[in-house]
Amino acid sequence: MALHDESTEISRVQRLYDASYRVFSSGKAGLPTLRHIRWLQEFLDVMEPSDVGIDASSDDEGLSDAESSPRSRNGLILGKTVKQITYIHIHECEDFSIGIFCFPAGAKFPLHDHPNMVVLSKVLYGSVRSKSYDWVTSPCSSLKKGGLAKLVSDNRLIDARCKASVLFPRSGGNLHSFYAETPCAILDVLSPPYSEDMGRPSKYYSDIPIPNLPGYAVLKETDHLPDDLTVRGAPYMGPELSLKAMY
């Protein structure tokens, strides 16, 4: 699956976009195979913060707590200066999206799902703890939607040394939560993206362990976004993408 002439200087984020387009865009080669997904993982594995416009070298301790917006220097966002969960949007189309979540130390992202989606994630810097589940029985309609889920990982430590992870629609830990042990950033490729109109809304859950069934829990959908979840946006400051005509 060659993308470009080897003599052409192409940014890593452009290569990631090109590979995502190859694997996920409609009308290309049908549903992606596991081989295609593993191939795409290789592009994520080599990504570094500077490839997407982030400087992760310093936390810039002189920043006032009152300054909630991430600072920039030399054309890069100082990732470790974020004071709340921050999302950097890189690209979105009907078939896939690419973006980065930056977390301050101690930030929590609640249990959420990725309905009918494949998700590839790479920690760019720092470390995060993850708890994840897969559905055993599909959520059913009641006063609260919920279902039986199997614990895939509990308190798993993921850092920049780890290879990119993959969540599949029914396996791999499709429902997960995060706790940032240190300032960190996670680069995500989602296919297809979240979409209310297409029946792929982002939903949040509470988990209720089952005492006599270790490793399983009942997950119940929450009525609204968690009160303590605030996500702000920040501009993408990495290399400009050359987008392909989708059809």
C-alpha positions in Angstrom: 0.0 0.0 0.0 2.5 2.6 -1.1 1.3 6.2 -0.6 3.8 8.5 -2.2 7.1 8.6 -4.0 9.8 8.0 -1.4 11.7 11.1 -2.6 8.7 13.3 -1.7 8.9 14.9 1.8 5.5 14.2 3.4 4.5 15.1 6.9 3.6 12.2 9.3 0.2 13.6 9.8 -0.4 13.7 6.1 0.7 10.1 5.8 -1.7 9.2 8.6 -4.5 11.0 6.8 -3.7 9.3 3.5 -3.6 5.9 5.1 -6.9 6.6 6.9 -8.5 7.6 3.6 -7.2 4.5 2.0 -8.6 2.2 4.7 -11.9 3.9 5.5 -13.2 6.0 2.7 -16.5 4.9 1.1 -16.3 3.1 -2.3 -12.6 2.2 -2.0 -12.4 -1.5 -1.1 -15.4 -2.4 1.0 -15.0 -3.0 4.8 -11.4 -2.8 6.1 -9.7 -6.0 6.9 -7.7 -6.7 10.0 -4.6 -6.4 7.8 -5.6 -2.9 6.8 -6.2 -1.9 10.4 -2.8 -3.2 11.5 -1.2 -1.4 8.5 -2.9 1.9 9.7 -1.6 1.3 13.2 1.9 1.5 12.0 1.3 5.1 11.0 0.0 6.0 14.4 2.9 4.2 16.2 5.5 6.7 14.8 3.5 9.8 15.6 5.0 12.3 18.0 3.5 15.5 19.5 5.4 17.9 17.2 3.9 16.0 14.2 0.5 17.5 15.1 1.6 20.9 16.3 2.2 20.2 20.0 5.2 21.0 22.2 5.3 18.5 25.0 8.8 19.3 26.3 7.8 21.6 29.2 4.9 22.3 31.5 5.8 26.0 31.7 5.3 26.3 35.4 5.1 30.1 35.1 1.5 29.8 33.7 -1.1 31.3 36.0 -3.9 29.0 37.1 -6.3 31.7 35.9 -5.2 31.2 32.3 -7.3 28.3 31.2 -6.4 28.4 27.4 -3.4 26.4 26.3 -0.4 28.5 25.5 1.6 28.4 22.3 5.2 28.9 21.4 7.1 28.8 18.1 3.9 27.9 16.3 3.2 24.9 18.6 0.6 24.4 21.4 2.2 23.9 24.8 0.3 20.7 25.5 1.3 20.5 29.2 -0.2 23.9 29.9 -3.8 22.8 29.4 -5.9 23.3 32.6 -8.9 21.2 31.4 -9.6 18.6 28.8 -8.9 20.1 25.4 -9.8 18.7 22.0 -7.8 19.6 18.9 -9.7 18.9 15.7 -7.6 17.9 12.7 -10.0 16.4 10.2 -13.5 15.0 9.8 -15.5 13.6 6.9 -18.3 11.1 6.5 -15.9 8.1 6.8 -13.4 9.0 9.5 -12.2 11.7 11.9 -8.7 12.6 13.3 -8.3 14.6 16.5 -6.4 14.9 19.7 -7.5 15.0 23.4 -5.1 16.8 25.7 -5.5 16.1 29.5 -4.2 17.9 32.5 -2.9 15.6 35.3 -5.8 14.2 37.3 -8.5 14.8 34.6 -11.1 12.1 34.2 -13.0 11.2 31.0 -16.1 9.2 32.0 -17.2 5.8 30.7 -18.4 6.2 27.1 -19.0 4.1 24.0 -18.2 4.1 20.3 -21.3 2.7 18.6 -20.5 0.7 15.5 -17.1 2.4 15.2 -13.5 1.4 14.9 -11.2 3.5 17.1 -7.4 3.7 16.8 -5.7 5.6 19.6 -2.0 6.6 20.4 -0.8 8.3 23.5 1.6 11.0 22.3 3.0 12.0 25.6 2.4 11.3 29.3 0.4 8.5 30.8 -3.2 7.6 31.3 -5.1 4.8 33.1 -8.0 3.1 31.3 -10.9 1.0 32.3 -12.8 -0.7 29.5 -15.7 -3.0 28.8 -17.3 -4.9 25.9 -21.1 -5.5 25.6 -22.2 -9.0 26.3 -25.9 -8.2 25.8 -27.0 -5.1 23.7 -28.5 -2.2 25.6 -32.3 -2.5 25.9 -34.9 0.2 26.2 -36.2 0.8 29.7 -36.3 3.7 32.1 -32.6 3.7 31.6 -30.9 2.0 28.7 -28.4 -0.6 29.8 -26.9 -4.0 29.4 -24.5 -6.6 30.6 -20.8 -5.9 29.9 -17.6 -7.8 30.4 -14.5 -6.1 31.9 -11.7 -6.1 29.3 -9.1 -4.1 31.3 -9.1 -2.3 34.7 -6.7 0.4 35.6 -4.5 -0.3 32.6 -1.6 2.0 32.2 -1.0 3.4 28.7 1.9 5.8 27.9 3.8 7.1 24.9 5.9 4.0 24.8 2.8 1.8 24.0 1.8 1.0 20.5 -1.5 2.3 19.1 -4.5 0.5 20.5 -7.6 -0.6 18.4 -11.2 -0.8 19.6 -13.6 -2.7 17.4 -17.4 -2.3 17.4 -17.9 -5.4 19.6 -14.4 -6.1 21.0 -11.2 -4.6 22.3 -12.9 -2.5 25.0 -15.3 -0.4 23.0 -16.6 1.3 26.1 -13.9 2.9 28.2 -13.0 5.7 30.7 -9.7 7.5 31.2 -7.8 9.0 34.2 -4.8 11.1 33.3 -1.9 10.2 35.7 0.2 12.9 34.2 -0.4 15.6 31.6 -1.0 13.6 28.4 -2.4 13.6 24.9 -4.2 10.9 22.9 -4.4 11.0 19.1 -7.6 9.3 17.8 -8.7 8.0 14.4 -12.4 7.1 14.5 -14.4 5.4 11.7 -17.0 6.4 11.2 -17.2 9.5 13.3 -19.8 10.2 16.0 -23.0 11.4 14.4 -26.4 12.0 16.0 -28.1 12.0 12.5 -26.6 8.7 11.6 -27.4 7.0 14.9 -24.0 7.2 16.4 -24.4 9.6 19.3 -21.8 9.7 22.1 -23.3 8.1 25.2 -22.1 8.0 28.8 -22.6 5.2 31.3 -22.3 4.2 34.9 -21.1 0.7 35.8 -22.5 -1.4 38.5 -20.3 -4.5 39.3 -22.1 -7.8 39.9 -20.7 -9.3 43.1 -21.4 -13.0 42.3 -20.2 -12.6 38.7 -16.6 -11.2 38.9 -15.4 -9.4 35.7 -18.9 -8.4 34.7 -21.0 -5.3 35.3 -24.4 -3.8 34.4 -23.9 -0.6 32.5 -26.6 2.1 32.6 -26.8 5.0 30.2 -26.8 8.4 32.0 -29.5 10.9 31.3 -27.1 13.7 30.5 -23.5 14.7 30.2 -21.6 14.4 33.4 -21.7 17.7 35.3 -17.9 17.6 35.8 -17.1 17.0 32.1 -16.0 20.1 30.3 -14.1 19.9 27.0 -12.8 23.1 25.4 -11.4 23.4 21.9 -8.0 24.5 20.7 -6.8 25.2 17.1 -4.8 22.7 15.2 -1.3 24.1 14.6 0.3 21.2 12.8 1.2 20.8 9.2 -1.6 21.6 6.7 -3.3 18.6 5.2 -3.8 18.1 1.5 -7.3 16.6 1.3 -8.4 14.2 -1.3 -11.6 14.4 -3.3 -13.8 11.9 -1.5 -15.8 10.6 -4.5 
